[in-house]
Amino acid sequence: MGLDCGNHRDCIVQALEQAAILMTRQLTSRGALSLTAATTLSALSEGSVRLTALAAAAGISQPSMTELVHRLQRQGLVTRINDPEDGRAALVGITAAGRALMRDRRLDRRDKLDDLLTALSTQDEVTLTLAAHVSLPIIRQLIDNATNSAPR
């Protein structure tokens, strides 16, 4: 079952799209966190961020991000403090519980992937390993490019 694509870029887009579908539909924990909440916690793992920057990075309105941050704060996953550079603004940071939840989600995702890989033939596993060695640095570059172009 190969890719049905007309050019190299179409093949890449289809492969990445299928990988995204695998990750979002099959490997995310149901009910624990929304994708936006998980993305927000992931962004906070890099350090405290202004609420407005979080909203822009997530592509949601500031009131929606404020509501999400309040919910995450009630769950003990984030903290809000006044921005020392601008007392009118708030900085949002991840708590130890938030970091632990993100770590547990990552481990759970990896365990689920490992289980899925057991269904592959040895030849398919070797092929996927070779593809991973070639594609992973490029995928990391895409992530860096997307992160660096996101509004802060």
N, C-alpha and C positions, 0 to 999 in steps of 0.2 A: 504494500500500500504506500505508493510514493506521493509526492506533492504534485498537484495539478497547477502548474504555474507557467506563465509565458516568458518570464525573464528572471534573472538572478534576484532582483529586489522582491518580486512577487514570492519567490520561494522562501526568502528570508522572512518576509512579513508573515507568511502562512505558518512557518515553523515557530516563530516567536509567539504568534497568536495561539497556536495549539498548546505551547508550553504555559502560556498565561491561563488558558482555560483549565488545564490540568491543575495548576496551582490554586486558582480561585474556586473551582467547583469541587475538586476532589480532596484537596489537602488543607483547606482552611478549617479551623475549629468552628463548628456551628454554634451560634448563639452567644459565644463568649464576648466577642468584640466585632463591631462592624469593620468593614475594610477601611473606612475613613478613620476610625478610632485607632486601628492597628497602624495605619500609615502615620498618624499623628504621633503615636508613642515611638515609632521608629525614628521619626524626625527628631524627637526630643532626646533620643539616645545620643545625639551629637552634641547636645548642650541646650541650655535654656534659650527660648525664643519668644519674641513678642507674639501676642495673640493675632495681631493683624498679619504678620508674616506666616503664621501657621495657616490662617484662613486662605491666604493667597496661594500658598504651596499646595493646599488640598483642593483648591478650586471651588471653595464654598464661601458663602457670605460670612462676614464677621459675626453677625448675630447667631448663625448656625454653629460657628466654631466656639463662640462663647458658651452656648448650650452644651456642646460636646465636652468642652473643658470642665464645665460645672459637673457634668455627669461623671467624667473620669476622676475629678477631684473627690466627689462623694464616694467613689469606689476606692479611694486611696492610691490611685495610680499616678496622679500628677499633683503638683503644687503650683500655686500662684503667688508671686511676690511683686512688689513694686519695682519697676525698672529704676536702678540707681541713677541712670542718666536722664530719665524723664519720669517724674513722680506721677504723671497722669496716665502712664502706660503700665501694663503688667507684663511680667515675664512668666512664662509657663515652663516648668521643669518636670522631669520624670522622677518618680520616687523609686526607692529600692523595690517596692512591691511591683511597680510598673516594669522595672527592668527584669525582675524575676518572671513576671507574666510573659514578657516578650521572649525571654530565654526558653521558657517552657513551651511556648508556641513553636519556636524554631526547632526545638528537639522533637516535639510531636510531629511536625511537618517532615522532618528528616526520617523519623521512624516509619511514617506512612509511605514515604518515597522508597525507603529500603524494602518495605513489604511489597510494594508494587514491582520493584526490580526483580524479586525472586521469580516472577512469572516469565521473565525473559530467558531465551535460550542463551547458551554461553556465547555463541557467535554474535547475537544481538547486543549482549552486554559488552563484549569487546568493541563492537562498532560504536556503541553509545559512549564508551570510555574514550575512544579516539576522538570522536566528535566533541566531547566535553573539553578535552585538552586543547583542541584547536579553537573552540568557540568561547570558552569561559573568559579569556582575557578580552575578547572583543565585546562580549556582553557587559563585562565590568566597565569597559570604556563607554558603552552606551549609557549605562547607569550614571557614570560620572558626568557625561555630557548633559543628560537630563537633569541631574541634580544641580549642576552649575548654571543651567539656563533657567531653572525655576526661580520665580520671584522670591526674594528674601524679605 
